[in-house]
Amino acid sequence: MTPDPKLPHKAPRTFAVKSFGCQMNVYDGDRMAELMAAQGLTQADPAEADLVVLNTCHIRERATEKVYSDIGRLRKHGNDPMIAVAGCVAQAEGAEIVRRAKVDVVVGPQAYHNLPELVAKAARGESALDTDMPVDMKFGHLPARRRVPPSAFLTVQEGCDKFCTYCVVPYTRGAEVSRGFTQIVDEAKSLVDAGAREITLLGQNVNAWTDDTRGLQHLVATLAEIPDLARIRYTTSHPNDMTQGLIDAHRDIDKLMPFLHLPVQAGSDRILKAMNRSHSRDSYLRILDRVRAARPDIALSGDFIVGFPGETEADFAETLSLVDAVGYAQAFSFKYSPRPGTPAATMGDQVPAEVMDERLQRLQAALNRDQAAFNAASVGRRCAVLIERKGKLPGQMLGKSPWLQSVHLVTDAAIGDLVTVDITQAGPNSVSGAEPVLTDVS
């Protein structure tokens, strides 16, 4: 199906990009903003912009519905902007978005380097849809990095070959593809030149990154040689790609932060098999044992899906017991959401919504308990905090600890500074600290 041609829009002079979902979408949104700025457009508030790009997520149903709600709000506002839908909803639904919501541009996550051309087509009243997944990756077509915040994202890998039965990523992002080593290193250097002190390497399965002979640990070791880069992180990882070399990197590379996000999704082997997760409860816990042996102070994070089709109370109890065994510093948990086209969407024995709600509340109570305990155990620690932005109180700044905790402190330090801080107080979601008082020993 080809979208109907539209009446010409005037060529936009201002733009806004609104991103939903994961950190990779944040990265993609920033790159689209840089593309439009390179065309001479000025960034503006979405309510006033001539062009609004909605960079979408298709992982959960509510995220998809939110996109259509936002389109409706933009249309009602009266500004009548040109609307571009980008990202995974664009890839999954394609021309259906044009039919349903009367948008002007549709571009998938592997084709957004063509956004300026598509906008120009829409301005002429021509069809502007591109959901191709070209072999030639988009990154070589993007402009040089501009000014960036102290903590910046860098996509190094896209797509997924795991085909978990609940997940749309293989269909919306394509097969696993790794960016070239030299291209990544060059972009990392440009990020540091543009102000980044910390870089988080991104991928749907970031630890599957390879240049055919070397794994992610080699890339991390090379980036650690960039003089003004102080910190390196990576997310999201898959247990099956957690090599001993990468585990050892947490021990051997000081710039690699002591934080690991390693989704498990469920604690029941029966449910893990139905999810096609290709790891077991025991293999997952053994990986964490090896990680903690290499880096005893590491903070662990995970993802959980509650109410996967066929999940019994006994299966859910195994998830709770795994949470108790691990003691996560942070975690994300969601109710199962059937996505069209995935095997799980047609499975029998779908769990009732009220059962999912009740189980999610119990799971989140356990996860919140463990996060609060991790934060409480941080009191008395001295660590480096990367200042990222101003706080709400006079003189207050916000930063991140090595363990990805939000840290509040009063300081004269500037955004981008690394400050030595004593953690003095802990809350459920953040900690507070103060710079050490230097004693005059003269």
C-alpha positions in Angstrom: 0.0 0.0 0.0 1.3 3.4 -1.0 0.2 6.5 1.0 -1.9 9.0 -0.9 -0.1 12.2 -2.0 -0.8 15.2 0.2 -1.4 18.8 -0.3 2.0 20.6 -0.2 3.3 21.9 3.1 5.4 25.0 3.2 9.1 24.0 3.8 9.6 23.9 7.6 12.0 26.4 9.2 11.7 25.0 12.7 11.6 21.5 14.1 11.2 19.4 17.3 12.0 15.8 17.9 10.1 13.9 20.6 11.5 10.4 21.5 9.7 7.6 23.2 11.1 4.4 24.7 14.7 3.1 25.0 18.1 4.8 25.1 18.7 3.9 21.5 15.7 6.0 20.6 17.2 8.9 22.5 20.4 8.5 20.5 18.5 8.3 17.2 16.4 11.3 18.2 19.6 13.3 18.9 21.0 12.3 15.5 17.8 13.3 13.7 17.9 16.6 15.4 21.5 17.1 14.2 20.3 16.1 10.7 17.6 18.8 10.6 19.9 21.4 12.2 22.4 20.7 9.4 19.7 21.6 7.0 19.4 25.0 8.5 16.3 24.4 10.6 16.1 25.8 14.1 15.0 23.6 17.1 11.8 24.8 18.8 9.1 23.7 21.2 6.8 21.0 19.7 3.8 23.2 20.2 5.3 25.8 17.9 7.5 23.9 15.5 6.8 23.7 11.8 8.0 20.0 11.7 7.5 17.6 14.6 9.3 14.2 14.5 7.8 11.6 16.8 10.5 9.0 17.3 8.5 6.0 18.4 8.8 2.7 20.4 6.8 -0.4 19.6 7.8 -2.6 22.6 4.6 -2.1 24.5 1.1 -1.4 23.4 0.6 1.8 25.5 3.7 3.3 23.8 2.1 2.8 20.4 -1.2 4.3 21.5 0.6 7.3 23.0 2.0 8.1 19.5 -1.5 8.3 18.0 -2.6 10.4 21.0 0.3 12.8 20.4 -0.6 13.1 16.7 -4.1 14.0 17.7 -3.0 16.7 20.1 -0.6 18.2 17.6 -3.5 18.4 15.0 -5.8 20.0 17.6 -3.3 22.6 18.6 -4.0 24.6 15.5 -0.4 25.1 14.4 -0.9 22.3 11.7 2.8 21.2 11.7 4.3 18.7 9.3 4.4 15.5 11.3 7.0 12.8 10.8 6.6 9.4 12.5 10.0 7.7 12.9 11.3 4.7 14.8 9.8 1.3 15.4 6.1 2.1 15.1 6.9 3.6 11.7 8.7 0.3 10.7 6.0 -1.9 12.0 2.9 -0.1 10.7 4.3 1.8 7.7 1.6 3.2 5.4 -1.1 2.3 8.0 0.0 5.3 10.0 -0.7 7.6 7.0 -4.1 6.1 6.6 -5.0 6.2 10.3 -3.4 9.4 11.4 -2.8 11.5 8.2 0.9 12.1 8.9 3.2 13.5 6.3 6.4 11.5 6.7 7.0 7.9 7.8 10.6 6.7 8.3 11.9 3.5 9.9 14.8 3.3 12.4 17.3 2.1 9.7 16.4 4.8 7.2 16.3 8.1 9.2 19.4 9.4 7.5 16.9 10.1 4.6 14.7 12.3 6.7 15.8 15.6 5.1 14.9 14.2 1.6 11.6 12.9 2.9 10.7 16.2 4.5 11.4 17.9 1.2 9.1 15.4 -0.6 6.4 16.1 1.9 6.7 19.8 1.4 6.1 19.2 -2.4 3.0 17.1 -1.6 4.8 13.8 -2.6 4.6 10.5 -0.8 7.3 10.4 1.9 7.6 6.9 3.3 10.8 4.9 3.8 10.9 1.7 5.9 13.8 0.0 4.0 16.5 -1.8 5.9 19.5 -1.1 3.7 22.7 -3.1 3.9 24.6 0.2 4.0 24.2 1.3 7.6 22.9 4.9 8.2 25.7 6.0 10.4 28.1 7.0 7.6 25.4 9.4 6.3 25.0 11.4 9.5 26.6 14.7 10.3 29.5 15.2 12.7 28.5 15.4 16.4 27.7 18.8 17.9 27.8 19.9 21.5 26.7 17.0 23.8 26.0 16.6 27.5 28.6 15.2 29.9 27.0 11.7 29.6 26.4 10.7 26.0 25.0 7.7 24.1 26.8 5.9 21.3 25.1 3.2 19.3 27.5 0.4 18.3 25.1 -2.4 17.5 21.6 -2.7 16.2 19.1 -5.5 15.7 18.6 -8.9 17.2 18.8 -12.5 16.1 17.5 -14.0 19.4 13.8 -14.0 18.4 12.3 -14.0 21.9 8.7 -14.9 21.4 7.3 -11.6 23.0 9.6 -9.2 21.2 9.2 -7.1 18.0 12.8 -5.9 17.8 13.9 -8.5 15.1 11.0 -7.3 12.9 11.4 -3.5 13.5 15.2 -3.2 13.9 16.3 -6.2 11.7 19.1 -8.7 12.2 22.1 -8.1 14.5 24.6 -5.8 12.8 27.7 -4.3 14.4 29.1 -0.9 13.4 32.7 -0.8 12.2 35.4 -0.5 14.9 37.1 2.6 13.4 33.8 4.4 12.9 32.8 3.9 16.5 36.2 5.1 17.8 36.0 8.2 15.6 32.5 9.0 16.9 33.6 8.5 20.5 36.5 10.9 20.0 34.1 13.5 18.5 31.8 13.0 21.4 34.6 13.7 23.9 35.7 16.7 21.8 32.0 17.9 22.0 31.9 17.7 25.8 31.3 14.1 26.8 33.1 12.8 29.9 31.1 9.5 29.9 29.9 7.4 27.0 27.3 4.6 27.2 27.6 2.1 24.3 24.2 1.1 23.1 22.8 -1.9 21.3 19.7 -4.2 21.3 22.3 -6.8 22.2 25.3 -4.6 22.8 27.5 -7.4 24.0 27.0 -9.2 20.7 29.1 -6.4 19.1 32.0 -7.8 17.1 34.3 -6.9 14.3 34.6 -10.6 13.4 37.8 -11.2 15.4 37.3 -9.1 18.6 34.5 -8.6 21.1 33.1 -5.7 23.0 35.8 -5.9 25.6 38.4 -4.9 23.0 36.3 -1.9 21.9 35.9 -0.8 25.6 39.7 -1.2 26.1 40.4 1.0 23.0 37.9 3.7 24.1 39.5 3.7 27.5 42.6 5.1 25.9 40.9 8.3 24.9 42.5 10.8 27.4 39.5 13.0 28.3 37.0 10.1 28.4 36.5 9.4 32.1 33.8 6.7 32.1 32.4 3.9 29.9 29.1 2.0 30.3 27.2 -0.3 28.0 23.6 -1.5 27.7 21.5 -3.7 26.9 23.2 -7.0 27.2 22.0 -10.6 26.6 23.1 -13.4 29.0 24.2 -15.6 26.0 26.7 -13.0 24.9 28.2 -12.3 28.3 31.8 -13.6 27.6 34.5 -14.2 30.1 36.5 -11.6 28.3 33.9 -8.9 28.9 33.5 -10.0 32.5 37.2 -9.7 33.0 37.1 -6.2 31.5 35.1 -5.1 34.5 38.1 -6.2 36.7 40.8 -4.8 34.4 39.6 -1.5 32.9 39.2 1.2 35.5 37.1 3.4 33.2 34.5 0.7 32.8 31.9 1.5 35.4 30.8 -1.2 38.0 27.3 -1.5 36.7 25.7 -4.2 34.6 22.3 -4.3 33.1 21.6 -8.0 32.3 17.9 -8.7 31.6 16.6 -12.1 32.8 12.9 -11.5 32.2 11.6 -14.4 34.4 12.9 -16.8 37.1 11.1 -19.9 35.9 12.9 -22.2 33.4 9.5 -23.2 32.0 8.6 -19.6 31.2 12.1 -18.8 30.0 11.8 -21.7 27.5 8.4 -20.4 26.3 10.0 -17.0 25.9 12.8 -18.5 23.8 15.3 -16.8 26.1 18.0 -19.5 25.5 19.4 -19.2 29.0 18.2 -20.9 32.2 17.8 -19.6 35.7 20.9 -21.4 36.8 23.1 -20.3 33.9 22.0 -16.7 34.5 22.9 -16.9 38.2 26.2 -18.5 37.4 27.1 -15.6 35.1 26.3 -13.1 37.9 28.6 -15.2 40.2 31.4 -14.8 37.7 30.8 -11.0 37.3 30.8 -10.5 41.1 34.0 -12.5 41.4 35.6 -10.2 38.8 34.2 -7.0 40.3 32.8 -7.5 43.8 31.3 -3.9 44.1 29.3 -4.2 40.8 25.7 -3.0 40.8 23.3 -5.3 38.9 20.2 -4.3 37.0 17.7 -6.4 35.1 14.4 -6.5 33.2 11.3 -8.5 34.1 8.1 -9.4 32.3 5.1 -10.4 34.5 2.2 -12.4 33.2 3.7 -14.0 30.2 1.2 -16.5 28.7 0.9 -19.6 30.8 2.7 -18.1 33.8 1.4 -19.7 37.0 1.6 -18.6 40.6 4.4 -21.2 41.0 6.3 -19.7 38.0 5.9 -16.2 39.4 7.2 -17.4 42.8 10.4 -18.5 41.1 10.8 -15.0 39.7 10.4 -13.6 43.2 13.0 -16.0 44.6 15.5 -15.1 41.8 15.0 -11.4 42.8 15.8 -12.4 46.4 18.9 -14.3 45.3 20.3 -11.5 43.2 19.6 -8.3 45.1 19.3 -5.9 42.2 20.5 -2.3 42.6 18.0 -1.3 39.9 15.5 -3.1 37.7 12.7 -2.5 35.2 9.5 -4.5 35.3 6.5 -4.6 33.0 3.3 -6.5 32.5 3.3 -8.7 29.4 1.9 -6.8 26.4 1.0 -8.9 23.3 2.6 -7.4 20.2 1.1 -8.2 16.8 3.2 -10.6 14.7 5.0 -12.1 17.7 4.5 -15.8 18.6 3.5 -15.1 22.1 0.6 -12.9 20.9 -1.2 -16.1 19.7 -0.3 -18.4 22.6 -3.1 -19.8 24.7 -3.5 -19.3 28.4 -3.1 -15.5 28.4 -2.9 -14.3 32.0 -5.8 -12.0 33.1 -5.0 -8.4 33.5 -6.0 -8.3 37.1 -3.6 -11.2 37.9 -0.8 -9.4 36.1 -1.5 -6.2 38.0 -1.3 -7.9 41.4 1.9 -9.8 40.5 3.5 -6.7 39.2 2.8 -4.9 42.4 4.4 -7.7 44.4 7.5 -7.8 42.1 8.0 -4.1 42.2 7.7 -4.1 46.0 10.6 -6.6 46.1 12.7 -4.7 43.6 12.1 -1.4 45.4 13.1 -3.0 48.6 16.4 -4.1 47.1 17.1 -0.8 45.4 16.6 1.0 48.7 18.9 -1.5 50.5 21.6 -1.0 47.9 21.3 2.8 48.3 21.4 2.5 52.1 24.6 0.4 51.9 26.2 3.2 49.9 26.2 5.6 52.9 29.7 6.1 54.0 31.2 5.4 50.6 33.5 7.9 49.0 33.3 8.0 45.2 33.6 10.2 42.1 30.3 11.8 40.9 29.9 13.1 37.4 27.9 16.4 37.6 25.2 16.3 34.9 22.8 19.2 35.7 21.5 21.7 38.2 19.2 20.5 41.0 16.0 22.2 42.2 17.5 23.8 45.3 19.9 26.8 45.4 23.5 25.6 44.8 22.4 22.0 44.3 23.7 19.9 41.5 22.8 16.4 40.3 25.2 13.7 39.1 25.8 10.0 38.8 27.8 7.7 41.0 29.9 4.9 39.4 26.9 2.6 40.2 24.5 4.8 38.2 22.8 6.2 41.3 21.5 9.8 41.1 23.5 11.9 43.6 22.3 15.2 45.0 24.9 17.6 46.5 25.6 21.2 47.1 28.8 22.2 45.2 30.5 24.9 43.3 31.5 22.3 40.6 30.3 22.9 37.1 28.4 20.5 34.8 30.8 18.0 33.4 33.1 18.0 36.4 34.0 14.9 38.3 33.8 15.5 42.0 34.9 13.4 45.0 31.8 12.9 47.2 31.1 11.2 50.5 27.6 9.6 50.3 25.8 10.8 53.5 22.1 9.9 53.0 20.1 7.4 51.0 16.6 7.5 49.7 14.6 4.9 47.7 15.6 6.3 44.3 18.6 8.4 44.9 21.4 9.3 47.4 22.8 12.6 48.8 26.4 13.5 49.4 28.9 16.1 50.2 32.4 16.9 49.2 35.0 15.9 51.8 36.1 18.6 54.3 39.8 19.0 53.9 41.6 19.2 57.3 44.6 21.6 57.6 47.4 19.5 59.0 50.1 22.3 58.7 
